[in-house]
Amino acid sequence: MSRLPAIENPQRQPYPSDLSDAEWLILKQLLPKSKGFGHPVEVDLREILNTP
């Protein structure tokens, strides 16, 4: 179960500029990992990076 909130439109159509799965796997490794304390992540980082 994800702790991420539901996105406003889960059925949105992908844009040509959206990250491919292969691109996301590369970038995901470069993002800081959770340290196990503090406020939990509440956003989908892939959706943020997909923002044009």
PDB file of N, H, CA, C and O in Angstrom:
ATOM      1  N   MET A   1       0.829  -1.185   0.000  1.00  0.00           N
ATOM      2  CA  MET A   1       0.000   0.000   0.000  1.00  0.00           C
ATOM      3  C   MET A   1       0.871   1.245   0.000  1.00  0.00           C
ATOM      4  O   MET A   1       1.777   1.383   0.821  1.00  0.00           O
ATOM      5  N   SER A   2       0.592   2.132  -0.912  1.00  0.00           N
ATOM      6  H   SER A   2      -0.145   2.020  -1.579  1.00  0.00           H
ATOM      7  CA  SER A   2       1.355   3.364  -1.033  1.00  0.00           C
ATOM      8  C   SER A   2       0.828   4.422  -0.070  1.00  0.00           C
ATOM      9  O   SER A   2      -0.378   4.533   0.150  1.00  0.00           O
ATOM     10  N   ARG A   3       1.736   5.186   0.492  1.00  0.00           N
ATOM     11  H   ARG A   3       2.716   5.096   0.313  1.00  0.00           H
ATOM     12  CA  ARG A   3       1.342   6.305   1.347  1.00  0.00           C
ATOM     13  C   ARG A   3       1.165   7.568   0.525  1.00  0.00           C
ATOM     14  O   ARG A   3       0.844   8.625   1.069  1.00  0.00           O
ATOM     15  N   LEU A   4       1.371   7.468  -0.776  1.00  0.00           N
ATOM     16  H   LEU A   4       1.631   6.610  -1.218  1.00  0.00           H
ATOM     17  CA  LEU A   4       1.231   8.636  -1.630  1.00  0.00           C
ATOM     18  C   LEU A   4      -0.238   8.954  -1.831  1.00  0.00           C
ATOM     19  O   LEU A   4      -1.063   8.044  -1.917  1.00  0.00           O
ATOM     20  N   PRO A   5      -0.574  10.231  -1.907  1.00  0.00           N
ATOM     21  CA  PRO A   5      -1.965  10.596  -2.141  1.00  0.00           C
ATOM     22  C   PRO A   5      -2.373  10.240  -3.556  1.00  0.00           C
ATOM     23  O   PRO A   5      -1.535  10.141  -4.452  1.00  0.00           O
ATOM     24  N   ALA A   6      -3.663  10.049  -3.747  1.00  0.00           N
ATOM     25  H   ALA A   6      -4.344  10.129  -3.019  1.00  0.00           H
ATOM     26  CA  ALA A   6      -4.168   9.790  -5.084  1.00  0.00           C
ATOM     27  C   ALA A   6      -3.967  11.038  -5.930  1.00  0.00           C
ATOM     28  O   ALA A   6      -4.222  12.152  -5.473  1.00  0.00           O
ATOM     29  N   ILE A   7      -3.516  10.854  -7.148  1.00  0.00           N
ATOM     30  H   ILE A   7      -3.309   9.949  -7.519  1.00  0.00           H
ATOM     31  CA  ILE A   7      -3.365  12.031  -8.003  1.00  0.00           C
ATOM     32  C   ILE A   7      -4.738  12.488  -8.450  1.00  0.00           C
ATOM     33  O   ILE A   7      -5.695  11.715  -8.472  1.00  0.00           O
ATOM     34  N   GLU A   8      -4.813  13.750  -8.803  1.00  0.00           N
ATOM     35  H   GLU A   8      -4.035  14.378  -8.785  1.00  0.00           H
ATOM     36  CA  GLU A   8      -6.099  14.351  -9.120  1.00  0.00           C
ATOM     37  C   GLU A   8      -6.783  13.652 -10.291  1.00  0.00           C
ATOM     38  O   GLU A   8      -7.999  13.461 -10.278  1.00  0.00           O
ATOM     39  N   ASN A   9      -6.021  13.278 -11.280  1.00  0.00           N
ATOM     40  H   ASN A   9      -5.033  13.433 -11.291  1.00  0.00           H
ATOM     41  CA  ASN A   9      -6.583  12.606 -12.447  1.00  0.00           C
ATOM     42  C   ASN A   9      -5.745  11.370 -12.751  1.00  0.00           C
ATOM     43  O   ASN A   9      -4.828  11.443 -13.569  1.00  0.00           O
ATOM     44  N   PRO A  10      -6.036  10.238 -12.117  1.00  0.00           N
ATOM     45  CA  PRO A  10      -5.196   9.050 -12.319  1.00  0.00           C
ATOM     46  C   PRO A  10      -5.271   8.497 -13.739  1.00  0.00           C
ATOM     47  O   PRO A  10      -4.440   7.668 -14.110  1.00  0.00           O
ATOM     48  N   GLN A  11      -6.224   8.922 -14.527  1.00  0.00           N
ATOM     49  H   GLN A  11      -6.899   9.595 -14.225  1.00  0.00           H
ATOM     50  CA  GLN A  11      -6.375   8.432 -15.895  1.00  0.00           C
ATOM     51  C   GLN A  11      -5.780   9.391 -16.923  1.00  0.00           C
ATOM     52  O   GLN A  11      -6.113   9.309 -18.105  1.00  0.00           O
ATOM     53  N   ARG A  12      -4.901  10.303 -16.487  1.00  0.00           N
ATOM     54  H   ARG A  12      -4.630  10.370 -15.527  1.00  0.00           H
ATOM     55  CA  ARG A  12      -4.374  11.298 -17.412  1.00  0.00           C
ATOM     56  C   ARG A  12      -3.611  10.621 -18.542  1.00  0.00           C
ATOM     57  O   ARG A  12      -2.986   9.577 -18.355  1.00  0.00           O
ATOM     58  N   GLN A  13      -3.675  11.226 -19.694  1.00  0.00           N
ATOM     59  H   GLN A  13      -4.182  12.074 -19.846  1.00  0.00           H
ATOM     60  CA  GLN A  13      -2.966  10.712 -20.859  1.00  0.00           C
ATOM     61  C   GLN A  13      -1.493  11.120 -20.766  1.00  0.00           C
ATOM     62  O   GLN A  13      -1.188  12.241 -20.358  1.00  0.00           O
ATOM     63  N   PRO A  14      -0.598  10.238 -21.132  1.00  0.00           N
ATOM     64  CA  PRO A  14       0.821  10.602 -21.078  1.00  0.00           C
ATOM     65  C   PRO A  14       1.178  11.630 -22.143  1.00  0.00           C
ATOM     66  O   PRO A  14       0.604  11.647 -23.232  1.00  0.00           O
ATOM     67  N   TYR A  15       2.132  12.481 -21.807  1.00  0.00           N
ATOM     68  H   TYR A  15       2.598  12.467 -20.923  1.00  0.00           H
ATOM     69  CA  TYR A  15       2.660  13.464 -22.744  1.00  0.00           C
ATOM     70  C   TYR A  15       3.895  12.872 -23.417  1.00  0.00           C
ATOM     71  O   TYR A  15       4.548  12.001 -22.843  1.00  0.00           O
ATOM     72  N   PRO A  16       4.222  13.329 -24.617  1.00  0.00           N
ATOM     73  CA  PRO A  16       5.442  12.834 -25.274  1.00  0.00           C
ATOM     74  C   PRO A  16       6.706  13.122 -24.457  1.00  0.00           C
ATOM     75  O   PRO A  16       7.705  12.416 -24.592  1.00  0.00           O
ATOM     76  N   SER A  17       6.664  14.150 -23.617  1.00  0.00           N
ATOM     77  H   SER A  17       5.852  14.724 -23.507  1.00  0.00           H
ATOM     78  CA  SER A  17       7.834  14.521 -22.818  1.00  0.00           C
ATOM     79  C   SER A  17       7.951  13.730 -21.517  1.00  0.00           C
ATOM     80  O   SER A  17       8.942  13.884 -20.803  1.00  0.00           O
ATOM     81  N   ASP A  18       6.970  12.890 -21.188  1.00  0.00           N
ATOM     82  H   ASP A  18       6.165  12.765 -21.769  1.00  0.00           H
ATOM     83  CA  ASP A  18       7.035  12.083 -19.965  1.00  0.00           C
ATOM     84  C   ASP A  18       8.240  11.147 -20.014  1.00  0.00           C
ATOM     85  O   ASP A  18       8.669  10.713 -21.084  1.00  0.00           O
ATOM     86  N   LEU A  19       8.773  10.849 -18.836  1.00  0.00           N
ATOM     87  H   LEU A  19       8.424  11.201 -17.967  1.00  0.00           H
ATOM     88  CA  LEU A  19       9.904   9.940 -18.748  1.00  0.00           C
ATOM     89  C   LEU A  19       9.483   8.528 -19.143  1.00  0.00           C
ATOM     90  O   LEU A  19       8.401   8.066 -18.783  1.00  0.00           O
ATOM     91  N   SER A  20      10.344   7.860 -19.880  1.00  0.00           N
ATOM     92  H   SER A  20      11.223   8.236 -20.172  1.00  0.00           H
ATOM     93  CA  SER A  20      10.095   6.450 -20.174  1.00  0.00           C
ATOM     94  C   SER A  20      10.447   5.656 -18.908  1.00  0.00           C
ATOM     95  O   SER A  20      11.064   6.192 -17.988  1.00  0.00           O
ATOM     96  N   ASP A  21      10.057   4.397 -18.869  1.00  0.00           N
ATOM     97  H   ASP A  21       9.556   3.962 -19.617  1.00  0.00           H
ATOM     98  CA  ASP A  21      10.389   3.561 -17.717  1.00  0.00           C
ATOM     99  C   ASP A  21      11.898   3.421 -17.563  1.00  0.00           C
ATOM    100  O   ASP A  21      12.411   3.431 -16.444  1.00  0.00           O
ATOM    101  N   ALA A  22      12.609   3.292 -18.674  1.00  0.00           N
ATOM    102  H   ALA A  22      12.193   3.284 -19.583  1.00  0.00           H
ATOM    103  CA  ALA A  22      14.070   3.164 -18.620  1.00  0.00           C
ATOM    104  C   ALA A  22      14.708   4.448 -18.083  1.00  0.00           C
ATOM    105  O   ALA A  22      15.629   4.387 -17.268  1.00  0.00           O
ATOM    106  N   GLU A  23      14.227   5.604 -18.533  1.00  0.00           N
ATOM    107  H   GLU A  23      13.480   5.654 -19.195  1.00  0.00           H
ATOM    108  CA  GLU A  23      14.757   6.883 -18.039  1.00  0.00           C
ATOM    109  C   GLU A  23      14.474   7.038 -16.553  1.00  0.00           C
ATOM    110  O   GLU A  23      15.335   7.490 -15.798  1.00  0.00           O
ATOM    111  N   TRP A  24      13.264   6.664 -16.129  1.00  0.00           N
ATOM    112  H   TRP A  24      12.564   6.297 -16.743  1.00  0.00           H
ATOM    113  CA  TRP A  24      12.893   6.786 -14.718  1.00  0.00           C
ATOM    114  C   TRP A  24      13.785   5.905 -13.851  1.00  0.00           C
ATOM    115  O   TRP A  24      14.197   6.335 -12.773  1.00  0.00           O
ATOM    116  N   LEU A  25      14.093   4.697 -14.284  1.00  0.00           N
ATOM    117  H   LEU A  25      13.758   4.348 -15.160  1.00  0.00           H
ATOM    118  CA  LEU A  25      14.952   3.810 -13.489  1.00  0.00           C
ATOM    119  C   LEU A  25      16.334   4.417 -13.278  1.00  0.00           C
ATOM    120  O   LEU A  25      16.926   4.255 -12.210  1.00  0.00           O
ATOM    121  N   ILE A  26      16.848   5.108 -14.278  1.00  0.00           N
ATOM    122  H   ILE A  26      16.367   5.239 -15.145  1.00  0.00           H
ATOM    123  CA  ILE A  26      18.159   5.751 -14.144  1.00  0.00           C
ATOM    124  C   ILE A  26      18.079   6.927 -13.174  1.00  0.00           C
ATOM    125  O   ILE A  26      18.904   7.045 -12.268  1.00  0.00           O
ATOM    126  N   LEU A  27      17.084   7.798 -13.364  1.00  0.00           N
ATOM    127  H   LEU A  27      16.414   7.702 -14.100  1.00  0.00           H
ATOM    128  CA  LEU A  27      16.963   8.984 -12.516  1.00  0.00           C
ATOM    129  C   LEU A  27      16.598   8.643 -11.077  1.00  0.00           C
ATOM    130  O   LEU A  27      17.062   9.303 -10.147  1.00  0.00           O
ATOM    131  N   LYS A  28      15.774   7.622 -10.887  1.00  0.00           N
ATOM    132  H   LYS A  28      15.398   7.086 -11.643  1.00  0.00           H
ATOM    133  CA  LYS A  28      15.340   7.219  -9.542  1.00  0.00           C
ATOM    134  C   LYS A  28      16.540   6.904  -8.650  1.00  0.00           C
ATOM    135  O   LYS A  28      16.515   7.187  -7.452  1.00  0.00           O
ATOM    136  N   GLN A  29      17.584   6.322  -9.226  1.00  0.00           N
ATOM    137  H   GLN A  29      17.604   6.092 -10.199  1.00  0.00           H
ATOM    138  CA  GLN A  29      18.788   5.982  -8.460  1.00  0.00           C
ATOM    139  C   GLN A  29      19.539   7.218  -7.991  1.00  0.00           C
ATOM    140  O   GLN A  29      20.287   7.153  -7.016  1.00  0.00           O
ATOM    141  N   LEU A  30      19.347   8.348  -8.673  1.00  0.00           N
ATOM    142  H   LEU A  30      18.739   8.401  -9.465  1.00  0.00           H
ATOM    143  CA  LEU A  30      20.065   9.577  -8.340  1.00  0.00           C
ATOM    144  C   LEU A  30      19.353  10.423  -7.283  1.00  0.00           C
ATOM    145  O   LEU A  30      19.940  11.355  -6.733  1.00  0.00           O
ATOM    146  N   LEU A  31      18.090  10.099  -7.000  1.00  0.00           N
ATOM    147  H   LEU A  31      17.614   9.342  -7.447  1.00  0.00           H
ATOM    148  CA  LEU A  31      17.320  10.873  -6.023  1.00  0.00           C
ATOM    149  C   LEU A  31      17.695  10.455  -4.609  1.00  0.00           C
ATOM    150  O   LEU A  31      18.025   9.291  -4.379  1.00  0.00           O
ATOM    151  N   PRO A  32      17.649  11.387  -3.652  1.00  0.00           N
ATOM    152  CA  PRO A  32      17.989  11.032  -2.273  1.00  0.00           C
ATOM    153  C   PRO A  32      17.025   9.984  -1.717  1.00  0.00           C
ATOM    154  O   PRO A  32      15.820  10.029  -1.967  1.00  0.00           O
ATOM    155  N   LYS A  33      17.575   9.055  -0.969  1.00  0.00           N
ATOM    156  H   LYS A  33      18.554   9.018  -0.766  1.00  0.00           H
ATOM    157  CA  LYS A  33      16.775   8.003  -0.343  1.00  0.00           C
ATOM    158  C   LYS A  33      16.209   8.506   0.987  1.00  0.00           C
ATOM    159  O   LYS A  33      16.781   9.395   1.617  1.00  0.00           O
ATOM    160  N   SER A  34      15.098   7.938   1.398  1.00  0.00           N
ATOM    161  H   SER A  34      14.634   7.216   0.886  1.00  0.00           H
ATOM    162  CA  SER A  34      14.507   8.261   2.689  1.00  0.00           C
ATOM    163  C   SER A  34      15.450   7.813   3.800  1.00  0.00           C
ATOM    164  O   SER A  34      16.062   6.748   3.715  1.00  0.00           O
ATOM    165  N   LYS A  35      15.560   8.633   4.841  1.00  0.00           N
ATOM    166  H   LYS A  35      15.063   9.497   4.911  1.00  0.00           H
ATOM    167  CA  LYS A  35      16.437   8.299   5.960  1.00  0.00           C
ATOM    168  C   LYS A  35      15.706   7.558   7.069  1.00  0.00           C
ATOM    169  O   LYS A  35      16.306   7.199   8.082  1.00  0.00           O
ATOM    170  N   GLY A  36      14.407   7.327   6.878  1.00  0.00           N
ATOM    171  H   GLY A  36      13.919   7.619   6.055  1.00  0.00           H
ATOM    172  CA  GLY A  36      13.658   6.555   7.855  1.00  0.00           C
ATOM    173  C   GLY A  36      13.076   7.379   8.987  1.00  0.00           C
ATOM    174  O   GLY A  36      12.433   6.826   9.879  1.00  0.00           O
ATOM    175  N   PHE A  37      13.282   8.675   8.973  1.00  0.00           N
ATOM    176  H   PHE A  37      13.804   9.124   8.249  1.00  0.00           H
ATOM    177  CA  PHE A  37      12.687   9.522   9.998  1.00  0.00           C
ATOM    178  C   PHE A  37      12.257  10.826   9.334  1.00  0.00           C
ATOM    179  O   PHE A  37      12.596  11.082   8.178  1.00  0.00           O
ATOM    180  N   GLY A  38      11.530  11.627  10.047  1.00  0.00           N
ATOM    181  H   GLY A  38      11.255  11.419  10.986  1.00  0.00           H
ATOM    182  CA  GLY A  38      11.039  12.881   9.482  1.00  0.00           C
ATOM    183  C   GLY A  38       9.716  12.675   8.768  1.00  0.00           C
ATOM    184  O   GLY A  38       9.089  11.621   8.868  1.00  0.00           O
ATOM    185  N   HIS A  39       9.314  13.696   8.053  1.00  0.00           N
ATOM    186  H   HIS A  39       9.824  14.552   7.971  1.00  0.00           H
ATOM    187  CA  HIS A  39       8.032  13.679   7.357  1.00  0.00           C
ATOM    188  C   HIS A  39       8.101  12.731   6.163  1.00  0.00           C
ATOM    189  O   HIS A  39       9.047  12.816   5.380  1.00  0.00           O
ATOM    190  N   PRO A  40       7.130  11.828   5.996  1.00  0.00           N
ATOM    191  CA  PRO A  40       7.169  10.906   4.855  1.00  0.00           C
ATOM    192  C   PRO A  40       6.929  11.644   3.534  1.00  0.00           C
ATOM    193  O   PRO A  40       6.279  12.689   3.501  1.00  0.00           O
ATOM    194  N   VAL A  41       7.454  11.092   2.472  1.00  0.00           N
ATOM    195  H   VAL A  41       7.982  10.243   2.499  1.00  0.00           H
ATOM    196  CA  VAL A  41       7.267  11.658   1.136  1.00  0.00           C
ATOM    197  C   VAL A  41       5.800  11.515   0.757  1.00  0.00           C
ATOM    198  O   VAL A  41       5.233  10.427   0.856  1.00  0.00           O
ATOM    199  N   GLU A  42       5.185  12.611   0.324  1.00  0.00           N
ATOM    200  H   GLU A  42       5.646  13.495   0.244  1.00  0.00           H
ATOM    201  CA  GLU A  42       3.765  12.592  -0.017  1.00  0.00           C
ATOM    202  C   GLU A  42       3.504  12.921  -1.476  1.00  0.00           C
ATOM    203  O   GLU A  42       2.361  13.147  -1.873  1.00  0.00           O
ATOM    204  N   VAL A  43       4.550  12.949  -2.265  1.00  0.00           N
ATOM    205  H   VAL A  43       5.479  12.765  -1.942  1.00  0.00           H
ATOM    206  CA  VAL A  43       4.395  13.284  -3.677  1.00  0.00           C
ATOM    207  C   VAL A  43       5.024  12.180  -4.531  1.00  0.00           C
ATOM    208  O   VAL A  43       5.893  11.440  -4.070  1.00  0.00           O
ATOM    209  N   ASP A  44       4.581  12.086  -5.754  1.00  0.00           N
ATOM    210  H   ASP A  44       3.875  12.688  -6.129  1.00  0.00           H
ATOM    211  CA  ASP A  44       5.145  11.143  -6.702  1.00  0.00           C
ATOM    212  C   ASP A  44       6.265  11.866  -7.444  1.00  0.00           C
ATOM    213  O   ASP A  44       5.995  12.720  -8.289  1.00  0.00           O
ATOM    214  N   LEU A  45       7.515  11.533  -7.137  1.00  0.00           N
ATOM    215  H   LEU A  45       7.733  10.839  -6.451  1.00  0.00           H
ATOM    216  CA  LEU A  45       8.638  12.251  -7.723  1.00  0.00           C
ATOM    217  C   LEU A  45       8.696  12.088  -9.236  1.00  0.00           C
ATOM    218  O   LEU A  45       9.174  12.981  -9.936  1.00  0.00           O
ATOM    219  N   ARG A  46       8.220  10.968  -9.743  1.00  0.00           N
ATOM    220  H   ARG A  46       7.832  10.243  -9.175  1.00  0.00           H
ATOM    221  CA  ARG A  46       8.195  10.792 -11.198  1.00  0.00           C
ATOM    222  C   ARG A  46       7.261  11.802 -11.846  1.00  0.00           C
ATOM    223  O   ARG A  46       7.576  12.354 -12.900  1.00  0.00           O
ATOM    224  N   GLU A  47       6.111  12.049 -11.220  1.00  0.00           N
ATOM    225  H   GLU A  47       5.855  11.601 -10.363  1.00  0.00           H
ATOM    226  CA  GLU A  47       5.179  13.031 -11.772  1.00  0.00           C
ATOM    227  C   GLU A  47       5.766  14.436 -11.722  1.00  0.00           C
ATOM    228  O   GLU A  47       5.507  15.248 -12.611  1.00  0.00           O
ATOM    229  N   ILE A  48       6.548  14.728 -10.700  1.00  0.00           N
ATOM    230  H   ILE A  48       6.759  14.068  -9.978  1.00  0.00           H
ATOM    231  CA  ILE A  48       7.186  16.039 -10.626  1.00  0.00           C
ATOM    232  C   ILE A  48       8.203  16.183 -11.764  1.00  0.00           C
ATOM    233  O   ILE A  48       8.274  17.230 -12.407  1.00  0.00           O
ATOM    234  N   LEU A  49       8.975  15.146 -12.005  1.00  0.00           N
ATOM    235  H   LEU A  49       8.918  14.296 -11.483  1.00  0.00           H
ATOM    236  CA  LEU A  49       9.967  15.197 -13.085  1.00  0.00           C
ATOM    237  C   LEU A  49       9.308  15.187 -14.455  1.00  0.00           C
ATOM    238  O   LEU A  49       9.912  15.652 -15.422  1.00  0.00           O
ATOM    239  N   ASN A  50       8.087  14.673 -14.569  1.00  0.00           N
ATOM    240  H   ASN A  50       7.597  14.296 -13.783  1.00  0.00           H
ATOM    241  CA  ASN A  50       7.373  14.680 -15.834  1.00  0.00           C
ATOM    242  C   ASN A  50       6.825  16.056 -16.172  1.00  0.00           C
ATOM    243  O   ASN A  50       6.418  16.291 -17.310  1.00  0.00           O
ATOM    244  N   THR A  51       6.806  16.951 -15.228  1.00  0.00           N
ATOM    245  H   THR A  51       7.136  16.760 -14.304  1.00  0.00           H
ATOM    246  CA  THR A  51       6.228  18.272 -15.451  1.00  0.00           C
ATOM    247  C   THR A  51       6.971  18.981 -16.569  1.00  0.00           C
ATOM    248  O   THR A  51       8.195  19.103 -16.517  1.00  0.00           O
ATOM    249  N   PRO A  52       6.252  19.450 -17.577  1.00  0.00           N
ATOM    250  CA  PRO A  52       6.924  20.122 -18.702  1.00  0.00           C
ATOM    251  C   PRO A  52       7.478  21.471 -18.324  1.00  0.00           C
ATOM    252  O   PRO A  52       8.069  22.152 -19.163  1.00  0.00           O
TER     253      PRO A  52
END
